[in-house]
């Protein structure tokens, strides 16, 4: 009953949680995974949705924003406007956040070295990766990994 009377934002949250919990069984190997992109802010704009999908597919070898814009048939300025409107940040900052979220997952769930993680997420070296990671998460990659490995607690990775 709470969902019937819940404000829209609570309903959206409930929908997202339910969508995460429900499964229709095993999927065939050639069937893509279910996407929650319809719940994301960029899903309202097809060009931005394509740009974000392209960014996700190119985390290891980042592509210039101007090239992403060209591939989704919008100007760089239009892509910047759409990102600011729907993502509340520039496309380059969003792209860096995606790469850092991927790096965070690799730190927590793999035994890859810091240099391997930096390379796997498109950073030119350990120093650049460590500075970006520290700026975003407030700690170094090494300390982040150590903290969660010793407590056996893993944060939810969005």
BELHUFEN-V275712 format. One record per residue. RES is the residue in three letters. OMEGA is omega in whole degrees, 0 to 359 (none if undefined). D_CENTER is the distance of its C-alpha to the mean C-alpha in Angstrom with 1 decimal. Layout:
res:RES omega:OMEGA d_center:D_CENTER
res:RES omega:OMEGA d_center:D_CENTER
//
This chain:
res:UNK omega:181 d_center:33.0
res:UNK omega:180 d_center:30.6
res:UNK omega:181 d_center:28.1
res:UNK omega:183 d_center:31.0
res:UNK omega:183 d_center:31.6
res:UNK omega:173 d_center:28.1
res:UNK omega:185 d_center:26.8
res:UNK omega:184 d_center:24.2
res:UNK omega:176 d_center:21.2
res:UNK omega:177 d_center:22.4
res:UNK omega:179 d_center:22.9
res:UNK omega:178 d_center:19.3
res:UNK omega:179 d_center:18.2
res:UNK omega:179 d_center:20.8
res:UNK omega:181 d_center:19.8
res:UNK omega:179 d_center:16.2
res:UNK omega:179 d_center:17.7
res:UNK omega:180 d_center:20.4
res:UNK omega:178 d_center:18.2
res:UNK omega:186 d_center:16.3
res:UNK omega:184 d_center:19.8
res:UNK omega:175 d_center:21.6
res:UNK omega:179 d_center:22.1
res:UNK omega:180 d_center:24.7
res:UNK omega:181 d_center:25.4
res:UNK omega:178 d_center:24.7
res:UNK omega:177 d_center:23.4
res:UNK omega:182 d_center:25.0
res:UNK omega:182 d_center:23.3
res:UNK omega:179 d_center:23.1
res:UNK omega:180 d_center:21.5
res:UNK omega:177 d_center:17.7
res:UNK omega:177 d_center:15.7
res:UNK omega:181 d_center:15.6
res:UNK omega:176 d_center:12.8
res:UNK omega:185 d_center:12.1
res:UNK omega:178 d_center:11.1
res:UNK omega:179 d_center:14.5
res:UNK omega:184 d_center:13.6
res:UNK omega:182 d_center:10.9
res:UNK omega:183 d_center:12.6
res:UNK omega:183 d_center:12.2
res:UNK omega:180 d_center:14.0
res:UNK omega:182 d_center:17.3
res:UNK omega:185 d_center:17.4
res:UNK omega:180 d_center:17.6
res:UNK omega:179 d_center:17.3
res:UNK omega:177 d_center:14.0
res:UNK omega:178 d_center:12.7
res:UNK omega:179 d_center:14.0
res:UNK omega:179 d_center:12.6
res:UNK omega:177 d_center:8.9
res:UNK omega:179 d_center:9.9
res:UNK omega:177 d_center:11.7
res:UNK omega:179 d_center:9.1
res:UNK omega:181 d_center:7.2
res:UNK omega:184 d_center:10.8
res:UNK omega:179 d_center:11.7
res:UNK omega:183 d_center:9.7
res:UNK omega:179 d_center:13.1
res:UNK omega:184 d_center:15.1
res:UNK omega:182 d_center:13.6
res:UNK omega:179 d_center:15.6
res:UNK omega:180 d_center:17.3
res:UNK omega:179 d_center:16.3
res:UNK omega:178 d_center:19.8
res:UNK omega:177 d_center:19.5
res:UNK omega:179 d_center:16.4
res:UNK omega:179 d_center:18.5
res:UNK omega:182 d_center:21.4
res:UNK omega:179 d_center:19.8
res:UNK omega:174 d_center:18.9
res:UNK omega:171 d_center:22.3
res:UNK omega:176 d_center:21.8
res:UNK omega:177 d_center:22.9
res:UNK omega:179 d_center:20.8
res:UNK omega:178 d_center:22.1
res:UNK omega:178 d_center:21.2
res:UNK omega:177 d_center:17.6
res:UNK omega:178 d_center:17.7
res:UNK omega:181 d_center:19.5
res:UNK omega:179 d_center:17.1
res:UNK omega:180 d_center:14.0
res:UNK omega:182 d_center:16.3
res:UNK omega:187 d_center:17.6
res:UNK omega:184 d_center:14.7
res:UNK omega:180 d_center:11.8
res:UNK omega:174 d_center:14.4
res:UNK omega:179 d_center:13.6
res:UNK omega:179 d_center:14.3
res:UNK omega:180 d_center:12.4
res:UNK omega:178 d_center:12.7
res:UNK omega:177 d_center:11.4
res:UNK omega:180 d_center:8.2
res:UNK omega:178 d_center:8.1
res:UNK omega:178 d_center:9.1
res:UNK omega:177 d_center:6.6
res:UNK omega:181 d_center:3.8
res:UNK omega:179 d_center:7.0
res:UNK omega:176 d_center:8.1
res:UNK omega:177 d_center:5.7
res:UNK omega:179 d_center:6.9
res:UNK omega:179 d_center:10.2
res:UNK omega:177 d_center:10.5
res:UNK omega:178 d_center:10.4
res:UNK omega:177 d_center:12.9
res:UNK omega:185 d_center:15.0
res:UNK omega:192 d_center:15.4
res:UNK omega:176 d_center:16.0
res:UNK omega:174 d_center:17.7
res:UNK omega:178 d_center:20.7
res:UNK omega:175 d_center:19.5
res:UNK omega:179 d_center:21.0
res:UNK omega:180 d_center:19.3
res:UNK omega:177 d_center:20.4
res:UNK omega:179 d_center:19.0
res:UNK omega:177 d_center:15.5
res:UNK omega:180 d_center:15.9
res:UNK omega:182 d_center:17.0
res:UNK omega:180 d_center:14.4
res:UNK omega:169 d_center:11.7
res:UNK omega:177 d_center:14.0
res:UNK omega:187 d_center:15.7
res:UNK omega:179 d_center:19.5
res:UNK omega:182 d_center:20.7
res:UNK omega:183 d_center:20.5
res:UNK omega:179 d_center:21.7
res:UNK omega:179 d_center:19.2
res:UNK omega:182 d_center:16.3
res:UNK omega:178 d_center:18.1
res:UNK omega:180 d_center:18.7
res:UNK omega:180 d_center:15.2
res:UNK omega:180 d_center:14.1
res:UNK omega:179 d_center:17.2
res:UNK omega:184 d_center:16.7
res:UNK omega:186 d_center:13.2
res:UNK omega:176 d_center:14.2
res:UNK omega:179 d_center:18.0
res:UNK omega:180 d_center:19.1
res:UNK omega:178 d_center:19.3
res:UNK omega:181 d_center:17.4
res:UNK omega:179 d_center:20.8
res:UNK omega:179 d_center:21.5
res:UNK omega:179 d_center:18.2
res:UNK omega:182 d_center:18.8
res:UNK omega:182 d_center:22.4
res:UNK omega:183 d_center:22.0
res:UNK omega:176 d_center:20.0
res:UNK omega:181 d_center:22.0
res:UNK omega:180 d_center:25.2
res:UNK omega:183 d_center:24.5
res:UNK omega:176 d_center:23.1
res:UNK omega:177 d_center:20.6
res:UNK omega:178 d_center:16.9
res:UNK omega:175 d_center:14.6
res:UNK omega:180 d_center:12.5
res:UNK omega:180 d_center:8.9
res:UNK omega:none d_center:6.7
//
